[in-house]
Amino acid sequence: MIEKVKENPIIKPDDVKPSMDGYQISGAFNPGATVYGDEILLLLRVSESVLQKEGYVRVPIYKFEGGTSHPDILEIKKDDPALILKDTRGVYYKGKDYLSTMSHIRLARSKDGINFRVDEHPFIYPTELWEEYGVEDARATKIDDRFYINYTAVSRNSWATALCETADFKNINKLGIIFHPENKDVAIFPEKVHGKYVALHRPNNSGFGKASIWYAESPDLLHWGKYECIVNPRDTMWESQKIGGGAPPIKTDEGWLIIYHGKGDNSVYSLFTLLLDLEKPNKVIKRGKNPIITPTEPYETEGFFGNVVFSNGVVEKDGKVYIYYGAADETSCVAITDVDTLLNSFD
């Protein structure tokens, strides 16, 4: 039994305070998740746009000055000949692209895993030029006494996966880009395997083939290699376009349990289960034939980008598994189940 809770969506854009005056929240979705102390923490992707003004085009930016950074607004007259309106995603001005929305990571906290309070201020936000266009879709992995958070860093030079670390969710140390452009959907395993750190990742495909789930190993979490494609999309209505990894895996007696996403016909996103070998995580043991979660509710089928359920945060606590997911690229939701149910999904 996998239950979408009646309280869904558990976090909406209206629950989040904008980073600055003149900004507005367009989405609070795709939450990473972990347990810290007696709380479940969500690492929300908060997407912000700018309130518009007659006669102008206004977009969110980050300014980098004196070793610090802060959010700001670029305001351009609509009749400025240097302005090129590309589409709803952004503009081109004086030789540079700007996005119409920008994301950062915001913490939300809960005792029961359903009712959350959202911090007032951003937790991870652009401080480096390689993330000047925002940070997105965080995943948190606890290894020993530290939490490693990887996220998609977006800049004028495309998007890549970056890594930071924290011990207290107050102070973070940014370690830099660990998977170069264009690579995302990185899930770092919660322990070493045969002395190596292990991760799944999803390079972008261009030319031929479809985006698939890859495997990698590292001696130090920073330098990765032994790349291997281990799971390809199937020719089904659920995976016809691409697939990608989700949250860090859960270790079970039967193998590493993964929840991944598939993008299928009509750009519908769904969630599937995958089981990898404990000693050889590049070896697939089982793969679910049917999705465990599909967009069926109005908050999943309608929104900023409808018909999307996307998970990059899974928590195991008190015998339950909390699958946190973004719905329609707009809100955050949760479905509750247990390990046995997920392992039986392969039957």
Long-range contacts (C-beta under 8 A, 24 or more apart in sequence): 1-337, 1-341, 2-292, 2-293, 2-323, 2-335, 2-336, 2-337, 2-341, 3-335, 3-336, 3-337, 4-293, 4-297, 4-333, 4-334, 4-335, 5-114, 5-333, 5-334, 5-335, 5-336, 7-114, 7-115, 8-297, 8-299, 8-327, 8-331, 8-333, 8-334, 9-299, 9-327, 9-331, 9-332, 9-333, 10-114, 10-115, 10-116, 10-332, 10-333, 10-334, 11-42, 11-44, 11-108, 11-116, 11-118, 11-331, 11-332, 12-330, 12-331, 13-330, 13-331, 15-116, 15-118, 16-44, 16-46, 16-106, 16-118, 17-118, 17-120, 18-48, 19-46, 19-48, 19-71, 19-104, 19-121, 19-122, 19-125, 20-70, 20-71, 20-72, 22-50, 22-51, 22-58, 22-73, 23-48, 23-49, 23-50, 23-51, 23-60, 23-71, 23-73, 24-48, 24-49, 24-50, 24-51, 26-101, 26-304, 26-330, 27-101, 27-103, 27-304, 27-326, 27-329, 27-330, 27-331, 28-106, 28-118, 28-330, 28-331, 28-332, 29-310, 29-326, 29-327, 29-328, 29-329, 29-330, 29-331, 29-332, 30-136, 30-137, 30-310, 30-312, 30-325, 30-326, 30-329, 30-332, 31-108, 31-138, 31-312, 31-313, 31-324, 31-325, 31-326, 31-332, 32-105, 32-137, 32-138, 32-139, 32-140, 32-149, 32-151, 32-247, 32-312, 32-313, 33-140, 33-247, 33-313, 33-314, 33-315, 33-322, 33-324, 34-140, 34-141, 34-142, 34-147, 34-313, 34-315, 35-142, 35-315, 35-317, 36-147, 36-169, 38-111, 39-109, 39-110, 39-111, 40-109, 40-110, 40-111, 40-113, 40-315, 40-317, 40-322, 41-107, 41-108, 41-109, 41-140, 41-169, 42-107, 42-108, 42-109, 42-110, 42-116, 42-313, 42-324, 42-332, 43-105, 43-106, 43-107, 43-123, 43-124, 43-138, 43-140, 43-149, 43-313, 44-105, 44-106, 44-107, 44-108, 44-118, 44-332, 45-103, 45-104, 45-105, 45-136, 45-137, 45-138, 45-326, 46-103, 46-104, 46-105, 46-106, 46-122, 47-101, 47-102, 47-103, 47-329, 48-101, 48-102, 48-103, 48-104, 49-100, 49-101, 57-83, 57-85, 57-91, 59-90, 59-91, 59-98, 59-99, 59-100, 60-99, 60-101, 60-102, 61-98, 61-102, 62-102, 62-125, 62-126, 62-132, 64-127, 64-129, 64-132, 68-127, 69-125, 69-126, 69-127, 71-102, 71-125, 74-98, 96-156, 97-156, 99-133, 99-134, 99-154, 101-134, 102-126, 102-133, 102-134, 103-134, 103-135, 103-136, 103-154, 104-134, 104-135, 105-135, 105-138, 105-149, 105-151, 107-169, 108-332, 113-315, 113-317, 113-320, 113-322, 113-334, 113-336, 114-334, 123-169, 123-172, 124-149, 124-151, 124-164, 124-172, 127-174, 128-153, 128-174, 129-155, 130-155, 130-157, 130-160, 130-162, 130-176, 130-177, 131-155, 131-162, 132-156, 135-162, 137-184, 137-185, 137-312, 138-312, 139-186, 139-187, 139-188, 139-247, 139-248, 139-312, 139-313, 140-248, 140-313, 141-187, 141-188, 141-189, 141-190, 141-248, 142-190, 143-188, 143-190, 143-191, 143-192, 143-197, 148-188, 148-221, 150-178, 150-186, 150-188, 152-184, 153-177, 157-181, 158-182, 159-184, 160-184, 161-186, 161-201, 163-221, 163-222, 175-221, 175-222, 176-222, 178-221, 178-222, 178-224, 179-203, 179-216, 179-224, 184-244, 185-213, 185-244, 185-245, 185-246, 185-312, 186-245, 187-245, 187-246, 187-247, 187-248, 187-249, 187-258, 187-312, 188-221, 188-248, 189-248, 189-249, 189-256, 189-281, 190-248, 190-249, 190-251, 191-251, 193-278, 193-279, 193-281, 194-279, 197-221, 198-281, 199-224, 200-230, 200-245, 200-258, 201-245, 202-243, 202-244, 202-245, 205-242, 210-241, 210-242, 210-243, 211-242, 211-243, 211-244, 212-242, 212-243, 213-243, 213-244, 213-245, 213-260, 213-274, 215-281, 215-282, 228-282, 230-276, 230-282, 230-283, 230-284, 231-260, 231-274, 231-284, 231-287, 233-262, 236-264, 237-264, 237-265, 238-262, 238-264, 238-265, 238-268, 238-270, 238-272, 238-290, 238-291, 238-294, 239-263, 239-264, 239-272, 240-264, 240-265, 241-265, 241-267, 243-272, 246-271, 246-311, 246-312, 246-314, 247-311, 247-312, 247-313, 247-314, 248-314, 249-276, 250-314, 250-316, 250-321, 250-339, 250-342, 251-278, 252-339, 252-343, 254-285, 254-343, 255-285, 255-286, 256-281, 257-339, 257-342, 257-343, 259-292, 259-311, 259-314, 259-323, 259-342, 261-309, 261-310, 261-311, 262-291, 266-307, 267-307, 267-308, 268-294, 268-295, 268-307, 268-308, 269-295, 269-307, 269-308, 269-309, 269-310, 270-294, 270-295, 270-309, 271-309, 271-311, 271-323, 271-325, 273-342, 273-345, 273-346, 275-343, 275-346, 286-346, 287-346, 288-345, 288-346, 289-346, 290-345, 292-342, 292-345, 293-323, 293-325, 293-335, 295-327, 295-328, 297-327, 299-327, 299-328, 299-330, 299-331, 299-333, 300-327, 300-328, 300-333, 301-328, 302-328, 303-327, 303-328, 303-329, 303-330, 303-331, 304-328, 304-329, 304-330, 305-329, 305-330, 309-333
